[in-house]
Amino acid sequence: MAEEGNGADQQQQQVKMNILTQFIRDLSFENILAQKGTGGDVQPDVSVQVNLDAKKRKPDHQYEVVTKITINSKNKETEDPLFLLEMEYVGVFHVEGVPDDQLHPFLLIECPRMTFPFLRRIVSDITRDGGYPPLNLDNIDFVQLYRNEIARRQQAQQQQDGNEGTADA
């Protein structure tokens, strides 16, 4: 009998995840080099910023996970901007069986990992269609990105707590 109970608990704990849909919520590509009317060979310096957000949706077990990416490209030699790409890419997921204490990291690590190949393809196509070599983003370490964000929030909280302590003195 005890073995049956363990089997039922294991079935309840099984994680189920489905991507219900994914889409571009917002997209902006500013081709600054073309606007200036200049061209020629340039050596681009590319910086990529990634931000993640997740929120619960109705019905139950549905979550919206947003990957916000900002890509700045400058000419290495002159520091003149070449292009700016900003995109919000959304995945809507059905997630069950994830314990509450693990849901936040699951949503901000596993879900973006599932949508990233699609986001990467869009970035490649847009930069190519904008007249540049296709920008093929490197894989993003979503675990490290999550850890960095948690550390940043803890540091901000400590600074806020420290400022409140000095204001009272």
C-alpha angles and dihedrals in degrees: 000000000000089000091056091053091052091050092052091049091051091051091051090050094052110118118233120190129172130173104230096183142334130202147157109264097181133006133178127173116181112190097200095172092057092046089057090052094235129124142158134107115332133173105228124215108201127198122188126198122188127193126179132204133176134187138175119254134194128286105054120273093025120121134180114217118191124198110197114195128185120188121188120187123192134176106260093217102044101020088229113149116253104182144340122212122187123177139169110203117189131201121189111207137188106215126180135165098032113129113243093244090055099041097088095054091041092055094046097043112028099035096052088045088060096049098038097089090057093047090049091053092051092050090050093050095046095049091046092048088048090063100262131108108276110273107227106194118220117240113279119229098225092181091059091042089054093048091049091052093049090049091048091051092048091050091048090049091050091050091048091049090048092051092050090051092053093045090058094050 
